[in-house]
Amino acid sequence: MNRTRFASKSENSSLWNWICRKVISLAVGSIILIAFCMWLRFYIDSKWHEYRMPADVRAELARLVKDPEQNINRYHAIIDRWYGVDYWPPGMGITDWLILAVLVLIVMPVIFTLTLRTARPLSVQISALANAAKSVAQGSFGNNVTIPEHLPLELRSLSESFNGMSMQLERYEKELKKSHVAMAHELRSPLTAATGRLQGMLDGVFEPNETQLKMVMRQLNELNRLVEDLHLLKLADAGQLNLNIVPAGLSEIVREKMAWIAPSAGRAGMSIQHTQNLMLSGMVDPYRIGQVFLILMDNALRYAAEGGVLEISYEATPDTVSVIFRDKGPAVPDELLDDIFTPFVREEVSRSRHSGGSGLGLSIARAICEAHGGRLEVEKHEKGGLVFRVSLRKA
């Protein structure tokens, strides 16, 4: 029971108490070890000289050590002969012990004060980190700790990394809540429309004819497409998106998707200019990369049709190939540019009054590119519009 109580007390002690105990133990142990080593050095030296003596001289010296006054001259003669004139007996008298005690009483408080004063800021910072980490573990994201300049580099780096992690968790939590709200809204809209139309037919408000059923079917297809998009995005985020990566010509995939979207581009009044100045091949899944290209073209039609032109060109480095999509429509504000790839971000960063789409397209495009080991980046062009760059491994 006592052992359990002691262990519990030790586990519950604060870091500062732990440091104090360790410093005191180290100081006392160091003084004892130094004193013992000094005594041991003289003791071994004495025993070595005693070992070299003849047995009769050793016995005589043993008697004289107990009472040197019996024959003080003989005592000094033996000592000088076998130990040397500078020999001092390996022992400590009362005066020596008193001097050692006084030195310990004077020096140890100084050592304790200097050491603990140095360790106190470390204890305070680590305790602050522990309390902040406990708050984060309980769900209070965003808690930070102050970072004094006089701390060691490693502890400052740890504190900065913790603050960065806490802020990132807070941002993720906000984005997750926002995404859940948006997801519920996106799923509810077509479901509510289909349910309302069906209920109207059951109540006799609408005639259950082919036209009404097609309207319900469109809403259900929209709901199904949204669920499939969410499934694809989560697979990509989890690294479980199956890819059939082969060497493929990127310009051929682009031309195929241009032919697919040409009717919509004509209705929107947008022309697609394909500058095929390079014949480039990449290590890609043609179907998935085709999805990316189609998403970027469709995004330009939705939000940049008033610019009238979508330019598609290519760039290459020794290791990568890039397909560049540049529109000439209105660009998003600088502060919202990074959010353009966030799921369900549509109206907030929309470059047109009409929205359309589920707000998942660019998120899916970036996830597919990252699953290929590539990147999808966006920047504002100096002459207006946005530039999307798809960078992939060269074949």
Secondary structure, 3 states (H helix, E strand, C coil): CHHHHHHHHHHHCCHHHHHHHHHHHHHHHHHHHHHHHHHHHHHHHHHHHHHHCCHHHHHHHHHHHHCHHHCHHHHHHHHHHHCCCCCCCCCCCHHHHHHHHHHHHHHHHHHHHHHHHHHHHHHHHHHHHHHHHHHHHCCCCCCCCCCCCCCCHHHHHHHHHHHHHHHHHHHHHHHHHHHHHHHHHHHHHHHHHHHHHHHHHHCCCCCCCHHHHHHHHHHHHHHHHHHHHHHHHHHHHCCCCCCCCEEEEHHHHHHHHHHHHHHHHHHHCCEEEECCCCCCEEEECHHHHHHHHHHHHHHHHHHCHHHCEEEEEEEECCCEEEEEEEECCCCCCHHHHHHHHCCCCCCCCCCCCCCCCCCCHHHHHHHHHHHCCCEEEEEECCCCCEEEEEEEEEC
